[in-house]
Amino acid sequence: MTDILIIGSGPAGLTAAIYALRAEKSVMILEKGAFGGQVTFSPKIENFPGSVSISGNEFADALVSQVIEAGGDFAVAEVTGLQKTEKGFLVHTTDTDYQARAVIIASGARHRPLGLPREEDLCGNGVSYCAVCDGAFYKNQKVAVVGGGNSALQETLLLSELCEKVTVIQNLPEFTGEEKLLNQCRQKDNVELIPGYTVRELLGSDALTGIRIKAVDSADEQVIDCAGLFVAIGLQPQNEAFAELAEVDAMGYLVTDDSCRTGTPGLFAAGDCRQKKIRQITTACADGTVAALEALAYLRQTEDDA
Ligand SMILES: Cc1cc2nc3c(=O)[nH]c(=O)nc-3n(C[C@H](O)[C@H](O)[C@H](O)COP(=O)(O)OP(=O)(O)OC[C@H]3O[C@@H](n4cnc5c(N)ncnc54)[C@H](O)[C@@H]3O)c2cc1C
């Protein structure tokens, strides 16, 4: 029986682990993918207070090391379901079952696909959701990025250092990322920004050779030659496994109060997986702190009641 089980090893889950371990509780962190979470896809983090510039991988490594040194246990497993028991929770995974007195869900979100025909088939053969992971495969080639927020602009800047040309397609009339990033993209000779267009078709049979784009407010269509297409159009939560014990909103995000409490006592949600407006590392860490302190208060309460 673990005191606090944490689902997901992103900034929210690992911050929660640090607080719980410092209160001398036993902590088990279950992770189905990369330790460190989504930040491992981030080329550079330049908005985390106290750190001028750090790569996502370095940030994740430091966070994971901090939790290991504090005594946290990690296991690679995908949580497939949660059950409330008399003493706490039974956590089902693809590997084995775990028991915990309290659970913090910090399952984050994953990349949203474009939803175009053959997108899945071309994934790995031209279509990518991560410039940090796949950018080097397109060295000195033409690529395109879809999206207009901070992630899309960061990916554009990274790709502009590697690729011959980067064309950025955004469906809105304006790019929505930070002005600083946008200006950095505008200053690059090999970056072309095309707002007001959507990607209609992925071209090429076995591997991507280009994309067909269409104007949002006219019939204009263009073909952009590119060997790689990087999709950065936002996120979708991955909370299906928890829906029985925690309410999700229409978008699939977990509904909590300001203290990261779900409707089930002892079950908390922190970070990008929960319903909120701003999804950043700082807000994920803030949630992790709140969820852990609330989980500790819950454990104290159950001890007092016993
Ligand atoms: C390319 C990119 C660049 C970014 N750059 C920045 C930046 O510069 N600054 C910034 O502040 N933010 C940035 N972000 C956003 C930031 O990474 C997220 O806001 C932050 O990582 C959210 O943390 P989290 O812990 O809530 O979730 P995540 O980091 O998403 O971690 C959740 C973890 O839970 C795991 N998981 C999910 N479901 C299960 C399950 N059922 N069982 C087990 N494990 C599970 C996932 O595998 C994942 O590792 C960027 C994001 C991307 C994609």
The ligand as an ORCA input file, in Angstrom:
! r2SCAN-3c Opt
* xyz 0 1
  C       6.684     21.001    -28.146
  C       6.256     21.556    -26.813
  C       6.915     22.663    -26.288
  C       6.533     23.201    -25.047
  N       7.239     24.262    -24.552
  C       6.888     24.792    -23.357
  C       7.636     25.896    -22.810
  O       8.611     26.377    -23.393
  N       7.217     26.397    -21.612
  C       6.139     25.896    -20.925
  O       5.838     26.389    -19.840
  N       5.434     24.861    -21.424
  C       5.779     24.297    -22.613
  N       5.052     23.247    -23.119
  C       3.887     22.776    -22.353
  C       4.331     21.919    -21.163
  O       5.195     20.906    -21.634
  C       3.105     21.320    -20.462
  O       2.240     22.342    -20.042
  C       3.543     20.499    -19.244
  O       4.437     19.476    -19.621
  C       2.321     19.872    -18.553
  O       2.771     19.059    -17.519
  P       1.883     17.853    -16.936
  O       2.722     17.228    -15.875
  O       0.546     18.338    -16.590
  O       1.661     16.841    -18.129
  P       2.645     16.100    -19.138
  O       3.944     16.791    -19.231
  O       1.846     15.902    -20.369
  O       2.910     14.690    -18.446
  C       1.907     13.728    -18.330
  C       2.517     12.344    -18.320
  O       1.515     11.395    -17.977
  C       1.714     10.200    -18.714
  N       0.446      9.464    -18.777
  C      -0.714      9.837    -19.372
  N      -1.677      8.911    -19.199
  C      -1.111      7.913    -18.473
  C      -1.583      6.655    -17.996
  N      -2.846      6.250    -18.220
  N      -0.746      5.855    -17.309
  C       0.543      6.246    -17.071
  N       1.065      7.439    -17.515
  C       0.249      8.257    -18.202
  C       2.162     10.718    -20.079
  O       2.882      9.726    -20.776
  C       3.033     11.920    -19.687
  O       4.400     11.576    -19.580
  C       5.433     22.648    -24.326
  C       4.767     21.530    -24.853
  C       5.172     20.975    -26.063
  C       4.458     19.754    -26.599
*
